[in-house]
Amino acid sequence: MNEQRDARLLIAEDEANLRLVLQKELQRLGYRVQVAPDGEAALRKLEETNVDVLLCDINMPHMDGMELLRRVHERPNPPEVIMLTGQGTIENAVEAMRIGAYDYLTKPYSINELDVRVRQAAEKRSLRVTNQRLRAQIERQSVLPEIVSRSLAMNEAIRLVDRVAPSETSVLITGESGTGKELIAQAIHRLSNRANGSFIDLNCAAFQESLLESELFGYEAGAFSGAKARKLGLIELADGGTLFLDEVTELPASLQAKLLRAIETRTFFRVGGVRKVEVNVRIVAATNQNLDAVIGNGSFRADLLYRINSFQIHLAPLRERPEDIEPLTNHILKQLGGANPPTVMPDALAKIGAYSWPGNVRQLRNCLERAILLSNEGRITSNELPPEVARSTNGTAPFMSGFSSAQLSASHAPVAAGDSGNLPGSGSLRDVEKQQIISALEQTGWHRGKAAQMLGISPSTLYRRLRDYNLEGRLQ
């Protein structure tokens, strides 16, 4: 059982000399040991880090061992608890075992005896965690229920998911908005050894900078006005599982440095906190930006990119895998239409297959949801399709179609003399982009969220473009 000697222990003991002796001796044997002088301090330690075995004295100030044992077993996935006492009675032993203690030792005891009990307790907890994980895996009938594809590009992405999921490697998923990056992240989690842990997602573009740090790292009571109680951050809630950072390149510079340190050290401070919190989290991130561009313009740290980009999976846009459109259409209709989904008539199916879907699968789903609401007698014709899809024969050019992400980023800078000949089309790149934005806004009644979906970009990217082109004043 020597493999259990690296178990994480917490000793709750009010006698300082005994606490120090136990810590030194158990560390010498190879255990990772923390100590607490009483029950309340032990509970705080359990909030900050995972523990495999708790060694708990019964007679302690502030909170005795029996109360601590009760509180520990109210927590999800608690450690195994070994009770220690200098005044052992049969009644105490029976009560401790009834509450959930693994074992009960009366002082004096030898370090060898304690070592054997600790290893057995650590092995039991390891088996319990493994058992929970295996049961959860058996209960999942299909790990990739939402990923529907026929194309070689998506099949290759799924193959990469199968390979990387069982490892602890950080994964970066790239691709345009609406291609299914979150589904791939969920598949990685569900195929991993962390499948029984939490899958926590954070859209880095959805929060103001002032709120994003407290959302990610949490805060202590009194950290700022309105912080009446401690709040756990998403990274802490993902302990033992996976943290999915969507649109990670939208993180502000100050948070990029803190995230890098948290990933490298597996520790962080809550906002307003002075005590480090330990976490064991796998990072899966996603972005729709060009990586060379965000590193080149200094908006994203290269060292953080190297840390989260240990393994990259790219998702091709829907226009590059047209063979997936029909099976996706059938799958989405079954999801939205219930037991009797409507039938897509040949004319509508031809229009759907010809359109280039700048918003990718997300836009296709929105299109079909609209069509179902407008359909008659269980049939979807081209009349029920959105105008931009219905009038398409060879597909409407998607937002900045044919331009690379690096060229999109370059559109923010003035075009140097002599460069215009390298741009596609007769107008400048900025003019073409501006007209497509205006067209999308007009079609959606100047609704920025819907326009961003139609263009296949994130809302935060659209907001920046609106500022660049002085279009904010036209919004109602």
TIPA-286465 format. One record per residue (C-alpha): residue number from 1; z, y, x. Coordinates in steps of 0.02 Angstrom, whole numbers, plus 50000, padded with zeros to 5 digits. Each point is the difference from the previous one (the first is absolute). Example, Ala and Ser with C-alpha at 12.3 -4.5 7.8 and 13.67 -1.06 7.14 Angstrom:
REM residues 2
num/Z/Y/X
1/50390/49775/50615
2/49967/50172/50069
***
This chain:
REM residues 476
num/Z/Y/X
1/50000/50000/50000
2/49985/50117/50151
3/49858/50092/49914
4/50133/50075/49884
5/50088/50083/50147
6/49894/50157/49978
7/50071/50026/49825
8/50060/50173/49948
9/50190/50005/49976
10/50117/50130/49928
11/50187/49987/50038
12/50117/50087/49878
13/50171/49998/50086
14/50135/50134/50002
15/50088/49939/50160
16/49909/50096/50138
17/50039/49878/50143
18/49947/49846/49902
19/49845/50090/49938
20/49949/50042/50179
21/50033/49822/50063
22/49898/49923/49860
23/49857/50122/50030
24/49992/49968/50188
25/50015/49811/49987
26/49870/49982/49862
27/49880/50118/50091
28/50022/49893/50156
29/49942/49851/49897
30/49841/50093/49952
31/50040/50069/49828
32/49954/50177/49947
33/50170/50070/49949
34/50058/50155/49908
35/50180/50041/49956
36/50093/50094/49864
37/50187/50044/49992
38/50017/49974/49811
39/49908/49947/49842
40/49929/50171/49957
41/49926/50019/50175
42/49928/49824/49986
43/49913/50044/49836
44/49922/50154/50082
45/49935/49890/50142
46/49924/49880/49874
47/49907/50147/49922
48/49924/50044/50168
49/49945/49831/50067
50/49969/49818/49954
51/50140/49879/50044
52/49993/49810/50004
53/50187/49961/50012
54/50151/50108/49957
55/50166/49957/50084
56/50131/50078/49887
57/50188/50018/50021
58/50095/49987/49836
59/50138/50129/50031
60/49918/50168/50038
61/50035/50181/49949
62/49894/50097/49875
63/49915/49843/49935
64/50065/49824/50029
65/49892/49851/50043
66/49998/49926/49825
67/49934/50161/49924
68/49872/50015/50140
69/49944/49821/49965
70/49976/50042/49815
71/49901/50158/50042
72/49891/49908/50126
73/49950/49870/49871
74/49944/50135/49880
75/49862/50044/50125
76/49828/49918/50000
77/49979/49866/50133
78/50179/50016/50068
79/50057/49934/50170
80/50104/49842/50015
81/50185/50047/50012
82/50135/49915/50105
83/50176/50056/49953
84/50129/50021/50140
85/50188/50015/49972
86/50164/49983/50091
87/50094/49954/49842
88/49897/49862/49922
89/50047/49924/49834
90/49913/49872/49893
91/49988/50127/49859
92/49910/50126/50111
93/49882/49868/50066
94/49957/49938/49825
95/49974/50177/49935
96/49888/50048/50148
97/49891/49846/49978
98/49990/50031/49812
99/49937/50178/50028
100/49867/49937/50120
101/50069/49989/50178
102/49911/49875/50112
103/50159/49951/50094
104/50182/50046/50030
105/50088/50002/50169
106/50185/50025/50036
107/50058/50086/50159
108/50015/49949/50138
109/49829/49923/50021
110/49897/49966/50155
111/49837/50088/50042
112/49914/49830/50007
113/50059/49960/49823
114/49942/50171/49939
115/49832/49978/50088
116/49967/49836/49909
117/50043/50076/49830
118/49893/50154/50032
119/49849/49897/50051
120/50016/49892/49846
121/50015/50152/49888
122/49850/50085/50082
123/49898/49841/49979
124/50046/49992/49815
125/49944/50180/49972
126/49838/49970/50094
127/49963/49847/49891
128/50043/50099/49843
129/49879/50141/50045
130/49863/49876/50047
131/50028/49907/49837
132/49981/50158/49897
133/49840/50044/50091
134/49925/49827/49974
135/50044/49999/49815
136/49919/50169/49979
137/49843/49939/50088
138/49989/49846/49888
139/50020/50106/49844
140/49851/50108/50048
141/49850/49905/49931
142/49876/50116/50083
143/50032/50119/50143
144/49844/50104/49976
145/49979/50011/49811
146/49926/50174/49998
147/49875/49985/50143
148/49831/49952/49927
149/49849/49991/50113
150/49839/49911/50045
151/49950/50109/50146
152/50012/49949/50182
153/50089/50164/50040
154/50145/49968/49881
155/50009/49816/50045
156/50020/50052/50182
157/50140/50120/49951
158/50089/49860/49906
159/49981/49886/50152
160/50084/50132/50108
161/50141/50015/49872
162/50030/49812/50012
163/50009/50010/50190
164/50113/50152/50020
165/50118/49976/49852
166/50117/49868/50077
167/50029/50108/50155
168/50112/50153/50019
169/49854/50109/50058
170/49979/50174/49928
171/49837/50015/49902
172/49891/50152/49965
173/49879/49986/49854
174/49853/50121/50001
175/49870/50040/49870
176/49951/50126/49868
177/50111/50042/49852
178/49993/49870/49863
179/49945/49853/50108
180/50161/49901/49972
181/50105/50038/50153
182/50164/49979/49905
183/49946/49829/49935
184/49966/49944/50178
185/50171/50065/50054
186/50083/49903/49859
187/49905/49843/50049
188/50060/50018/50181
189/50179/50013/49937
190/49987/49854/49879
191/49926/49885/50134
192/50130/50051/50130
193/50170/49930/50046
194/50071/50156/49917
195/49930/49955/49829
196/50174/49980/49928
197/50044/50177/50056
198/49950/50164/49921
199/49827/50077/50002
200/50030/50188/49998
201/49854/50121/49994
202/49995/50186/50040
203/49850/50114/49974
204/50020/50123/50144
205/49887/50128/49915
206/50096/50001/49836
207/50154/50096/50057
208/50032/50173/50070
209/50055/49998/50182
210/50176/50057/49952
211/50021/49849/49884
212/49909/49869/50102
213/50134/49979/50133
214/50140/49968/49874
215/49885/49882/49904
216/49962/49900/50157
217/50168/50004/50088
218/50122/50040/49860
219/50143/50124/50012
220/50189/50013/50004
221/50108/50086/49870
222/50005/50187/50036
223/49846/49996/50112
224/49925/50141/49896
225/50027/50089/49836
226/49996/49872/49859
227/50034/49849/50112
228/50156/49943/49906
229/49995/49819/50059
230/49920/49895/50134
231/49821/49946/49966
232/49918/49856/50092
233/49827/50035/50068
234/49849/49890/49972
235/50004/49935/50179
236/50178/49938/49969
237/49955/49922/49833
238/49861/49904/50090
239/50123/49921/50123
240/49950/49819/50023
241/49833/50032/49916
242/49845/50109/50017
243/49978/50189/49994
244/49825/50053/49948
245/49955/50177/50054
246/49846/50052/49902
247/49900/50149/50066
248/50107/49994/50156
249/49893/50129/50090
250/50064/50130/49876
251/50176/49991/50075
252/50057/50169/50068
253/50020/50011/50189
254/50191/50011/49996
255/50012/49838/49900
256/49874/49911/50111
257/50120/50013/50147
258/50148/49938/49896
259/49900/49855/49930
260/49942/49949/50173
261/50180/49996/50063
262/50057/49902/49846
263/49864/49869/50027
264/50034/49982/50185
265/50190/49994/49992
266/50019/49928/49825
267/50131/50134/49969
268/49999/50170/49916
269/50115/50135/49932
270/50009/50045/49817
271/49975/50185/49967
272/50169/50081/50036
273/50066/49838/50077
274/50084/49973/50168
275/50004/49810/50002
276/49846/49898/50044
277/49935/49879/49870
278/49921/49838/50060
279/49850/49926/49909
280/49883/49853/50022
281/49838/50054/49918
282/49817/49954/50021
283/49882/50148/49991
284/49833/49989/49911
285/49906/50164/49989
286/49837/50061/49925
287/49885/50149/50018
288/49832/50060/49937
289/49978/50118/50148
290/49897/49977/50157
291/50124/49950/50137
292/49905/50082/50143
293/49992/50162/49901
294/50186/50011/49959
295/50048/49961/50179
296/49869/50119/50068
297/50055/50149/49896
298/50184/49969/50038
299/50055/49972/49820
300/50064/49824/50038
301/50095/49937/50152
302/49905/49877/50108
303/50159/49905/50048
304/50045/49974/49817
305/49824/49940/49962
306/50008/49873/50142
307/50168/49940/49933
308/49942/49971/49820
309/49823/49946/50046
310/50043/49836/50087
311/49879/49913/49882
312/49867/50089/49896
313/49915/49942/49840
314/49854/50104/49935
315/49946/49994/49818
316/49818/50039/49968
317/49957/50118/49855
318/49932/49923/49841
319/49825/50072/50030
320/49989/49892/50158
321/50044/49841/49906
322/49904/50010/49836
323/50016/49812/49974
324/50184/50031/49957
325/49962/50119/49856
326/49962/49869/49867
327/50150/49885/50034
328/50113/50153/50011
329/49932/50062/49834
330/50036/49833/49916
331/50174/49992/50077
332/50046/50177/49947
333/49935/49972/49824
334/50112/49846/49983
335/50149/50104/50059
336/49966/50146/49884
337/49924/49911/49852
338/50133/49869/49969
339/49957/49831/49923
340/49830/50058/49935
341/49924/50121/50125
342/49839/50088/49949
343/49832/49941/50066
344/49902/50111/50118
345/49820/50008/49939
346/49858/49980/50127
347/49952/50186/49996
348/50179/50052/50039
349/50020/49867/50134
350/49841/50063/50084
351/50067/50178/50002
352/50168/49943/50068
353/49916/49900/50136
354/49885/50144/50049
355/50136/50132/50015
356/50074/50032/50172
357/50183/50020/49945
358/50065/50139/50113
359/50176/49967/49933
360/49979/49813/50034
361/50097/49871/49898
362/50118/50131/49928
363/49852/50095/49927
364/49923/49838/49933
365/50163/49960/49911
366/50008/50174/49922
367/49819/49984/49944
368/50032/49833/49915
369/50160/50060/49918
370/49902/50144/49923
371/49860/49883/49947
372/50121/49881/49913
373/50073/50143/49898
374/49826/50056/49946
375/49924/49828/49972
376/49950/49935/49828
377/49997/49820/49939
378/50061/49936/50167
379/49846/50060/50096
380/49985/50126/50142
381/49829/50083/50013
382/49942/50138/50116
383/50049/50124/49863
384/50183/49965/50032
385/49989/50030/50187
386/50047/50168/50080
387/49850/50119/50015
388/49989/49987/50189
389/49987/49809/49987
390/49888/49995/49846
391/49869/50115/50073
392/49994/49908/50165
393/49856/49885/50041
394/50019/49984/50187
395/50177/50063/50010
396/50067/50175/50020
397/50037/50050/50178
398/50185/49987/50031
399/50105/50139/50071
400/49922/50042/50169
401/49901/49837/49991
402/49930/49945/50165
403/50116/50113/50101
404/50127/49927/50118
405/50184/50045/49985
406/49986/50093/50165
407/49862/50108/49925
408/50109/50033/49849
409/50137/50064/50113
410/49875/50104/50094
411/49953/50087/49838
412/50157/50106/50016
413/49935/50081/50159
414/49858/50127/50011
415/49831/49921/50036
416/49943/50048/50174
417/49826/50067/50027
418/49877/49860/50022
419/50114/49872/49917
420/49927/50013/49826
421/49856/49889/50045
422/50123/49855/50019
423/50065/50015/49822
424/49924/49898/49859
425/49910/50096/49863
426/49928/50174/49996
427/50163/50096/49976
428/50152/50009/50113
429/50132/49864/49987
430/50125/50125/49929
431/49879/50058/49864
432/49963/49821/49946
433/50184/49955/49996
434/50046/50159/49904
435/49867/49967/49867
436/50058/49821/49975
437/50180/50060/49978
438/49947/50130/49872
439/49895/49872/49907
440/50145/49876/49991
441/50120/50135/49941
442/49879/50057/49864
443/49977/49822/49938
444/50189/49975/49989
445/50041/50169/49923
446/50068/50061/50167
447/50133/49864/50001
448/50040/49978/50184
449/50071/49824/49989
450/49850/49930/49905
451/49879/50094/50114
452/50082/49925/50155
453/49979/49825/49925
454/49817/50034/49961
455/49970/50063/50177
456/50091/49854/50079
457/50124/50109/50095
458/50187/50026/49989
459/50070/50146/49897
460/50072/50078/50158
461/49828/49997/50083
462/49924/50082/49846
463/50134/50136/50002
464/49958/50041/50181
465/49814/50008/49959
466/50036/50118/49854
467/50093/50117/50118
468/49862/49990/50130
469/49865/50047/49873
470/50106/50132/49908
471/49987/49902/49836
472/50185/50003/49954
473/49979/50158/49896
474/49877/49912/49884
475/50129/49870/49946
476/50077/50027/49830
***
